[in-house]
């Protein structure tokens, strides 16, 4: 904290009061700086300074397409500090309920449409190799490390076949759009004017058209009725003007969800086991439920359901 206070002395925010705001799944920490009615956030990325340049880069790409992201007010890349605009404390997760989720999700759908207009030049590609790198986290961290399961050769073949089918379906859909990669209820905010604001986008990539849609509508922290979610999925397709039939587009959405949630099973397990973040354990059951329910709908992935149930 002394290091932060010493740095603040050389900024316009030297007289602001410093309080802890939050931490996230990475090693970043956030502090709120307050003076009278003015507040800003200090992002402390001193433990992962390499994340700052992507954050600054992606911030500008999103501002260029009128997505509301925090303006950067001060920066020190050497120390790992940014001072950014403060959107307050109201995350989607704080306010979503069965009465308002359709309205709030429709606002967020429009935000995805705008994000997908962002420049993707130079962003990493969500190619087949990376899709599988992410999905392999499940076997390593969820099955092997968390559940202490060593798969048999037969089970490994079953898993490999299912993952191949998933990546094929993901890559069958339109590609090369901006992907936030974590567009869910903890990273979407409502500002003082009740307008959508977006955070935590520094890991953006260039990938499939349904990725952020899945992150939003099949959120690992909150769940709504599938028939309502399917309506929103098809509404998104219509906003984009795609001529894809209902069954195909929903399958694209579902298989993108399988890729994401298989990955997340591994990530939540790793956050608990490696990083000591116990809170993510409670989010594994919903993530697993998404995988099992979705995989059971399709012939290509029914064997995956049997495998995962054997491991529980």
Residue pairs with C-beta under 8 A, 6 or more apart in sequence:
1 18
3 46
3 79
4 18
4 31
4 42
4 44
4 81
5 18
7 76
7 79
7 81
8 14
8 16
8 18
8 33
8 42
11 74
11 83
12 74
13 33
13 35
13 40
13 42
13 74
13 83
15 35
16 33
16 34
16 35
16 38
16 40
17 33
17 34
17 35
18 31
18 32
18 33
18 42
19 31
19 32
19 34
20 29
20 30
20 31
20 32
21 30
21 31
21 32
21 41
22 29
22 30
23 29
23 30
24 30
24 200
25 267
25 271
25 277
25 280
26 48
26 51
27 45
27 47
27 48
28 43
28 44
28 45
28 47
28 48
28 51
29 43
29 44
30 41
30 42
30 43
30 44
31 41
31 42
31 44
32 39
32 40
32 41
32 42
32 86
33 39
33 40
33 41
33 42
33 83
39 86
40 73
40 83
40 84
40 85
40 86
41 70
41 83
41 84
41 85
41 86
42 81
42 82
42 83
42 84
43 55
43 81
43 82
43 83
43 84
44 80
44 81
45 51
45 52
45 55
45 80
45 81
45 82
46 79
46 80
46 81
47 80
48 80
49 77
49 78
49 79
49 80
51 202
52 75
52 77
52 80
52 82
52 202
53 77
54 202
54 203
54 204
55 82
55 201
55 202
56 72
56 75
56 82
58 201
58 202
58 204
59 69
59 70
59 71
59 72
59 201
61 118
61 119
61 178
61 204
62 69
62 115
62 118
62 198
62 201
63 69
63 71
64 118
64 119
65 114
65 115
65 117
65 118
66 114
67 111
67 114
67 115
67 118
67 198
68 191
68 195
68 196
68 197
68 198
69 197
69 198
69 199
69 201
70 84
70 85
70 86
70 87
70 197
70 199
71 84
71 85
72 82
72 83
72 84
73 83
73 84
73 85
74 81
74 82
74 83
75 81
75 82
75 83
76 82
87 189
87 191
87 197
87 199
88 189
88 190
88 191
88 192
90 189
90 190
90 191
91 185
91 186
91 187
91 188
91 189
91 190
92 104
92 108
92 184
92 185
92 186
92 188
92 189
92 190
93 185
93 186
93 221
93 222
95 104
95 190
96 104
96 185
96 222
98 224
101 224
101 228
102 228
102 232
105 216
105 217
105 232
106 232
106 235
107 196
108 183
108 188
108 196
108 216
109 213
109 216
109 232
109 235
109 236
109 239
110 196
110 239
111 188
111 196
111 198
112 180
112 183
112 212
112 213
112 216
112 236
113 236
113 239
113 240
115 178
115 180
115 183
115 198
115 212
116 177
116 178
116 209
116 212
117 178
118 178
119 178
120 176
120 177
120 178
120 206
123 178
123 204
123 205
123 206
124 130
124 205
124 206
125 205
125 206
125 207
126 175
126 179
126 205
126 206
126 207
126 208
126 211
127 171
128 167
128 171
130 205
131 166
131 167
131 170
131 171
131 259
132 163
132 167
134 259
134 262
134 263
134 266
135 163
135 166
135 167
135 259
135 262
135 263
135 266
136 266
137 263
137 265
137 266
137 267
137 270
138 262
138 263
138 265
138 266
139 151
139 159
139 266
140 266
141 265
141 266
141 267
141 269
141 270
141 273
141 274
142 265
142 266
142 268
142 269
142 284
143 149
143 151
143 311
144 150
145 269
145 270
145 273
146 269
146 272
146 273
147 311
147 312
149 311
151 159
151 307
155 307
155 310
158 303
158 304
158 306
158 307
159 304
159 307
161 303
162 295
162 300
162 301
162 303
162 304
162 307
163 262
165 255
165 300
165 301
166 255
166 258
166 259
166 262
166 300
166 301
167 259
169 251
169 252
169 255
169 256
169 300
170 208
170 252
170 255
170 256
170 259
171 208
172 252
173 208
173 209
173 210
173 252
173 256
174 208
174 209
174 242
175 206
175 207
175 208
175 209
176 206
176 207
177 206
177 207
177 208
177 209
178 204
178 206
179 204
179 205
179 206
179 207
179 208
179 211
179 212
180 187
180 198
180 201
180 204
180 212
180 215
181 201
181 203
181 204
181 205
181 211
181 212
181 215
182 200
182 201
182 203
182 215
183 198
183 212
183 215
183 216
184 215
184 216
184 219
184 220
184 221
185 219
185 221
185 222
186 200
186 221
187 198
187 199
187 200
187 201
188 196
188 197
188 198
188 199
188 216
189 196
189 197
189 198
189 199
190 196
190 197
191 197
208 252
208 256
209 240
209 242
209 252
210 252
210 253
210 256
211 256
211 260
213 233
213 236
213 253
213 256
214 253
214 256
214 257
214 260
215 260
217 229
217 232
217 233
217 253
218 229
218 257
218 260
218 261
218 290
220 261
220 264
220 268
220 283
220 286
220 287
220 290
221 283
221 286
223 286
223 289
230 250
233 249
233 250
233 253
234 246
234 249
234 250
237 244
237 249
242 249
244 252
251 298
254 294
254 297
254 298
255 298
257 290
257 294
258 291
258 294
258 295
258 301
261 287
261 288
261 290
261 291
261 294
262 291
264 287
265 284
265 287
265 288
265 291
268 280
268 281
268 283
268 284
268 287
269 284
271 277
271 280
272 278
272 280
272 281
288 308
291 304
291 308
292 305
292 308
292 309
294 301
295 301
295 302
295 304
295 305
295 308
296 302
296 305
